[in-house]
C-alpha cells in the first residue's frame, strides 16, 4: 500500500507541474514542489524511489503526443527544464537508497 501511495503522489505532482509549466512562476513552483517532496520523503524502494518512479511514469505518459496532434511538452526551455527534473528525480531516488545489509556467514 505504501508503494501505491507514493507512486500516486508522484503522478499527481508531475501532472500538476506539467499543467502550469508554461508560466515561469508555475515552472518554478512545479520544480520546487517535486524536489522538496523528493528530499522530504524517507529514502527507500517503497518510499522515495516509488515517488520518483511515479513522477517518471506520469512524465512518460505526458510526453507522448495526444490524439489531437498536440502535446503537453513542446520544444521550449520550460519543457526541457521539467524533463530535466525527471532525470534528477531518477538519479536522487536511486542514489539515496539505503545500503544493503549483508548477512554474515559468521561462525
Secondary structure by P-SEA (a helix, b strand, c coil): caaaaaaaaaaaaaaaaaaccccaaaaaaaaaaaaaaaaacccccccaaaaaaaaaaaaaaaacccccccccccccaaaaaaaaaaaaaaaaaaaacccbbbbbccc
